[in-house]
């Protein structure tokens, strides 16, 4: 399984590369009046209008002081959505057997588990479940 590892504040998260369409630098965001709080706005990516989501809010993580400079474009059921992250760190090939499953908590059903490396822990997100809540 291949994953893209990204940073939100001091924590690292990962999503499966199969869901990732592209990784882009920050771009102009058009605010949408009266949209839900977790929608940052819309971006125009090569002629495609894409909703940009605040993943910090969805994951209940405090936003860091630094600006979020990367946008990960994800493919969800034939629709593209973007999430802003502090930094994209790397793409890794991992063996699914090293993913430690987490106890299922309905609120956190979008967490597939944690990948425990020797020097750090990366939380693996089921992006479909996170964004369908």
Buried (B, 14 or more C-beta within 10 A) or exposed (E): BEBBBBBBEEBBBBBBEEBBBEBBEEEEBEEEEEEEEBBBBBBEBEEEEBBBBBBBBBBEBEBBEEEBEBBBBBBBEEEBBBBBBBBBBEEBEBEEEEBEEBEEEEEBBBBBBBBEEEEEEBBBBBBBEBBEE
